Amino acid sequence: MSAQINRQFQLAQRPVGAATRDTFAYVETPVGEPGPGQILVKNQYLSLDPAMRGWMNDAKSYIAPVAIGDVMRALGVGKVIASQHPDFKVGDEVNGALGVQDYFLGEPKGFYKVDSQRAPLPLYLSALGMTGMTAYFGFLDVGLPQAGDTVVVSGAAGAVGSVVGQIAKIKGCRVVGIAGGADKCRYLVDELGFDGAIDYKAEDVNAGLKRECPKGVNVFFDNVGGDILDAVLARLAPKARVVICGAISQYNNKEAVRGPANYLSLLVNRARMEGMVVMDYAHRFQEGFKDMATWIAEGKLKSKEDIVEGLETFPETLAKLFSGENFGKLVLKV
Amino acid sequence: MSAQINRQFQLAQRPVGAATRDTFAYVETPVGEPGPGQILVKNQYLSLDPAMRGWMNDAKSYIAPVAIGDVMRALGVGKVIASQHPDFKVGDEVNGALGVQDYFLGEPKGFYKVDSQRAPLPLYLSALGMTGMTAYFGFLDVGLPQAGDTVVVSGAAGAVGSVVGQIAKIKGCRVVGIAGGADKCRYLVDELGFDGAIDYKAEDVNAGLKRECPKGVNVFFDNVGGDILDAVLARLAPKARVVICGAISQYNNKEAVRGPANYLSLLVNRARMEGMVVMDYAHRFQEGFKDMATWIAEGKLKSKEDIVEGLETFPETLAKLFSGENFGKLVLKV
């Protein structure tokens, strides 16, 4: 094993604004061997998520920041190639925080097994992974949808948003997606069965919301923040629920985050805005996996992966998330 | 009756910024007589509330705006002096939207009876009125306090805030009030039994919160908005509840309302921010009245009224609410 090379992207400095290639140090190190309680994993697919930008900040959050010099944190799937841990054996396929590198070596904390015979591995990073669980628990447990509700999703062609919209349809809601570009909007309506779409790059979001949500918005699942959050707040229905899943428009800000000027719509409409972090639902993931797998098997839920090849492209591929270039779940094939 | 004069403040124009004397037309009209289904009330005390500023705006809200030329809306208590309504007789004391005038003439929609033998009439505008119900249902039903929680209240020496803090103490919470001035802060701690106070005029609110809430804030009851909301958001405990009752710092803004820049603290802390409007709880007011009356009788809850005499002072007295001059529930004695 020691002849093999482990390519790593380590956090070199905390970015101001967007992360770039300079944010990371590209390092080649020899692959080690597992000590007691450790496993060695050959990484196969890594999940690229907006949350990664937050992990680079030295700020109190729901999870510790990545330390300078550490391998950049990333969830992923891979195959165990050496093990000194009783629960994992060579050949097992696992899902865990593998990091942006070829090989993970360490204790498999929070790792669990997946099975490429049952579903393609990238699906365990999208609908059957944290992305799917974020959509499932965020929408159902925090959004509290009722059949007939009008549901609006921002970042709707993205990994989480596209799943939220489809779950909303399964639950009998009317679903409107906000996305950038005609292709994405067409995809939402024609492929995923959304009832309507608003192209924020081509039309005024306020006008689009007025057209698509004449009775107001009962549930808003927000990945974006900024102007789009403000526009939807202005159109809430009484007792609406706003799920704050992320704020991708604000993550690369060099100035302070911009708060939603229309927050007093919460008062007028007796509405609620609530944040969610998927790891709070870890004890209930089996419930989510089961429903999601069933819906996929029944053809009610489609998962779209945007797979980019090559670990070496990591910084530039990550940037696609923030420029709105990616389409579906962004996955890096190692 | 027709010889008597009814002094009225009518809405003359929609204010930009603070309401002033010019916002209203002072009019003297003869007092009319009730038609079928109507009552005539001699107004005795009027409730002055921050919400009145919102009613002057021509904007969609939880209640219709006051029309230009209409008597300015105000809740109040008074005595029925003529009646053609089966449920109200001469001598009944009533609570309702009497308006800023000497006499109310019209249908007693939403009016209910009060009893000055049981409690002084101004109390029916404070702890035993909408103010008390706002505190009771907003804090208990939306804030969902648990014994041991750290509760922060803004506008804590005001009508609603002072009651919220006392209910929180009754429920076994640790209570910190934010108010302007040493007198108010002393009053909160020495008279009302708050555990701590932050004088936003004399100290940095962030530092005060750090000192008074070392374990974070579990429930924040906000009447103020602006910088104070932002400061408390930055100090939320996991799963915190933020009750948006009002935003007095923003009501007189000439520019757009400023949104809370730290709203992503809701995400990091899986916290919730929710608006409340007291009228949603009308069907449960008896429950609130009963508890509040019991707590007052037991000496557990104090109600402080700031009574200003003279209907003619209305515009200037109302302004006290926004300058932070008043102390307790602001009531106008007609």
HADDOCK unambig.tbl for C-alpha pairs under 7 A between the chains (distance, minus, plus):
assign (segid A and resid 61 and name CA) (segid B and resid 268 and name CA) 5.49 0.50 0.50
assign (segid A and resid 62 and name CA) (segid B and resid 268 and name CA) 5.38 0.50 0.50
assign (segid A and resid 62 and name CA) (segid B and resid 269 and name CA) 6.89 0.50 0.50
assign (segid A and resid 244 and name CA) (segid B and resid 267 and name CA) 6.09 0.50 0.50
assign (segid A and resid 245 and name CA) (segid B and resid 267 and name CA) 6.75 0.50 0.50
assign (segid A and resid 257 and name CA) (segid B and resid 261 and name CA) 5.50 0.50 0.50
assign (segid A and resid 258 and name CA) (segid B and resid 261 and name CA) 5.07 0.50 0.50
assign (segid A and resid 259 and name CA) (segid B and resid 259 and name CA) 4.32 0.50 0.50
assign (segid A and resid 259 and name CA) (segid B and resid 260 and name CA) 4.50 0.50 0.50
assign (segid A and resid 259 and name CA) (segid B and resid 261 and name CA) 3.80 0.50 0.50
assign (segid A and resid 259 and name CA) (segid B and resid 262 and name CA) 6.66 0.50 0.50
assign (segid A and resid 259 and name CA) (segid B and resid 263 and name CA) 6.17 0.50 0.50
assign (segid A and resid 260 and name CA) (segid B and resid 259 and name CA) 4.50 0.50 0.50
assign (segid A and resid 260 and name CA) (segid B and resid 260 and name CA) 6.41 0.50 0.50
assign (segid A and resid 261 and name CA) (segid B and resid 257 and name CA) 5.49 0.50 0.50
assign (segid A and resid 261 and name CA) (segid B and resid 258 and name CA) 5.05 0.50 0.50
assign (segid A and resid 261 and name CA) (segid B and resid 259 and name CA) 3.80 0.50 0.50
assign (segid A and resid 262 and name CA) (segid B and resid 259 and name CA) 6.65 0.50 0.50
assign (segid A and resid 263 and name CA) (segid B and resid 259 and name CA) 6.18 0.50 0.50
assign (segid A and resid 266 and name CA) (segid B and resid 274 and name CA) 6.13 0.50 0.50
assign (segid A and resid 266 and name CA) (segid B and resid 275 and name CA) 4.86 0.50 0.50
assign (segid A and resid 267 and name CA) (segid B and resid 244 and name CA) 6.09 0.50 0.50
assign (segid A and resid 267 and name CA) (segid B and resid 245 and name CA) 6.76 0.50 0.50
assign (segid A and resid 267 and name CA) (segid B and resid 275 and name CA) 3.76 0.50 0.50
assign (segid A and resid 267 and name CA) (segid B and resid 276 and name CA) 5.61 0.50 0.50
assign (segid A and resid 267 and name CA) (segid B and resid 277 and name CA) 6.93 0.50 0.50
assign (segid A and resid 268 and name CA) (segid B and resid 61 and name CA) 5.49 0.50 0.50
assign (segid A and resid 268 and name CA) (segid B and resid 62 and name CA) 5.36 0.50 0.50
assign (segid A and resid 269 and name CA) (segid B and resid 62 and name CA) 6.89 0.50 0.50
assign (segid A and resid 270 and name CA) (segid B and resid 274 and name CA) 6.59 0.50 0.50
assign (segid A and resid 270 and name CA) (segid B and resid 275 and name CA) 4.45 0.50 0.50
assign (segid A and resid 270 and name CA) (segid B and resid 276 and name CA) 4.85 0.50 0.50
assign (segid A and resid 270 and name CA) (segid B and resid 277 and name CA) 6.41 0.50 0.50
assign (segid A and resid 271 and name CA) (segid B and resid 274 and name CA) 5.62 0.50 0.50
assign (segid A and resid 271 and name CA) (segid B and resid 275 and name CA) 5.59 0.50 0.50
assign (segid A and resid 272 and name CA) (segid B and resid 272 and name CA) 6.77 0.50 0.50
assign (segid A and resid 272 and name CA) (segid B and resid 273 and name CA) 5.64 0.50 0.50
assign (segid A and resid 272 and name CA) (segid B and resid 274 and name CA) 4.15 0.50 0.50
assign (segid A and resid 272 and name CA) (segid B and resid 275 and name CA) 6.55 0.50 0.50
assign (segid A and resid 273 and name CA) (segid B and resid 272 and name CA) 5.63 0.50 0.50
assign (segid A and resid 273 and name CA) (segid B and resid 273 and name CA) 5.13 0.50 0.50
assign (segid A and resid 273 and name CA) (segid B and resid 274 and name CA) 6.21 0.50 0.50
assign (segid A and resid 274 and name CA) (segid B and resid 266 and name CA) 6.12 0.50 0.50
assign (segid A and resid 274 and name CA) (segid B and resid 270 and name CA) 6.59 0.50 0.50
assign (segid A and resid 274 and name CA) (segid B and resid 271 and name CA) 5.62 0.50 0.50
assign (segid A and resid 274 and name CA) (segid B and resid 272 and name CA) 4.15 0.50 0.50
assign (segid A and resid 274 and name CA) (segid B and resid 273 and name CA) 6.22 0.50 0.50
assign (segid A and resid 275 and name CA) (segid B and resid 266 and name CA) 4.86 0.50 0.50
assign (segid A and resid 275 and name CA) (segid B and resid 267 and name CA) 3.77 0.50 0.50
assign (segid A and resid 275 and name CA) (segid B and resid 270 and name CA) 4.45 0.50 0.50
assign (segid A and resid 275 and name CA) (segid B and resid 271 and name CA) 5.59 0.50 0.50
assign (segid A and resid 275 and name CA) (segid B and resid 272 and name CA) 6.55 0.50 0.50
assign (segid A and resid 276 and name CA) (segid B and resid 267 and name CA) 5.59 0.50 0.50
assign (segid A and resid 276 and name CA) (segid B and resid 270 and name CA) 4.85 0.50 0.50
assign (segid A and resid 277 and name CA) (segid B and resid 267 and name CA) 6.92 0.50 0.50
assign (segid A and resid 277 and name CA) (segid B and resid 270 and name CA) 6.43 0.50 0.50
